[in-house]
């Protein structure tokens, strides 16, 4: 999974120049774990990592360049924009 998160982070960074590498990685970890948890809650069990990767890549292509804007409008994710917590 570590390698997949790294690849997804790089894909997001290629699509969005407005977020840092640390924030991109945080988003990829969040999306990955959220997808797994949602699938389990829905009764589908843990999805195949290749499926998760494909879905997240689709989200990156569709919304990656606007991800920082979404977070800025959604109070649930505003802490992800706090660059003072950036460790890169």
LUMDREN-9567 format. One line per field, with one value per residue (C-alpha): x, y, z; residue in three letters. Coordinates in steps of 0.5 Angstrom, whole numbers, plus 2048, in hexadecimal, padded with zeros to 3 digits. Example, Ala and Ser with C-alpha at 12.3 -4.5 7.8 and 13.67 -1.06 7.14 Angstrom:
BEGIN
xx	819 | 81B $
yy	7F7 | 7FE $
zz	810 | 80E $
rest	ala | ser $
***
This chain:
BEGIN
xx	800 | 806 | 808 | 801 | 800 | 807 | 805 | 7FE | 801 | 806 | 800 | 7FC | 802 | 803 | 7FB | 7FB | 801 | 7FD | 7FE | 805 | 807 | 806 | 7FE | 7FE | 800 | 7FB | 7F6 | 7F8 | 7F8 | 7F1 | 7EE | 7F1 | 7EE | 7E8 | 7E6 | 7E8 | 7E4 | 7DE | 7DE | 7DE | 7D9 | 7D5 | 7D6 | 7DA | 7E0 | 7E7 | 7E8 | 7EE | 7F4 | 7F4 | 7EC | 7EE | 7F4 | 7F0 | 7EA | 7EF | 7F2 | 7EC | 7EA | 7F1 | 7F0 | 7E9 | 7EA | 7F1 | 7F3 | 7ED | 7EE | 7F1 | 7EB | 7E6 | 7EA | 7EA | 7E2 | 7E1 | 7E2 | 7E3 | 7EA | 7EC | 7F2 | 7F5 | 7F6 | 7FA | 801 | 804 | 803 | 807 | 80D | 810 $
yy	800 | 805 | 805 | 806 | 80C | 80F | 80E | 811 | 817 | 818 | 818 | 81D | 821 | 821 | 823 | 828 | 82D | 831 | 82C | 829 | 822 | 821 | 823 | 81F | 819 | 81B | 81B | 814 | 811 | 814 | 812 | 80B | 809 | 80D | 808 | 802 | 804 | 806 | 800 | 7FC | 800 | 7FE | 7F7 | 7F6 | 7F4 | 7F6 | 7F8 | 7F6 | 7FB | 7FC | 7FE | 803 | 806 | 806 | 80A | 80F | 810 | 811 | 816 | 81A | 81A | 81D | 822 | 822 | 829 | 82B | 827 | 82D | 831 | 82C | 82B | 833 | 833 | 82D | 82E | 826 | 827 | 82E | 82B | 828 | 82F | 831 | 831 | 832 | 82B | 829 | 825 | 825 $
zz	800 | 802 | 7FA | 7F8 | 7FC | 7FA | 7F3 | 7F4 | 7F8 | 7F1 | 7ED | 7F1 | 7F1 | 7EA | 7E9 | 7EF | 7F0 | 7F6 | 7FB | 7FE | 7FE | 805 | 804 | 7FE | 802 | 807 | 802 | 7FF | 806 | 807 | 801 | 801 | 808 | 807 | 801 | 805 | 80B | 807 | 803 | 809 | 80C | 806 | 807 | 801 | 805 | 804 | 7FD | 7F9 | 7F9 | 7F1 | 7F1 | 7F7 | 7F2 | 7EC | 7F0 | 7F3 | 7EC | 7E9 | 7EF | 7EE | 7E6 | 7E7 | 7EE | 7EF | 7ED | 7F1 | 7F8 | 7FC | 7FA | 7FC | 803 | 804 | 803 | 808 | 80F | 810 | 80C | 80E | 812 | 80C | 809 | 80F | 80D | 814 | 815 | 80E | 80F | 809 $
rest	unk | unk | unk | unk | unk | unk | unk | unk | unk | unk | unk | unk | unk | unk | unk | unk | unk | unk | unk | unk | unk | unk | unk | unk | unk | unk | unk | unk | unk | unk | unk | unk | unk | unk | unk | unk | unk | unk | unk | unk | unk | unk | unk | unk | unk | unk | unk | unk | unk | unk | unk | unk | unk | unk | unk | unk | unk | unk | unk | unk | unk | unk | unk | unk | unk | unk | unk | unk | unk | unk | unk | unk | unk | unk | unk | unk | unk | unk | unk | unk | unk | unk | unk | unk | unk | unk | unk | unk $
***
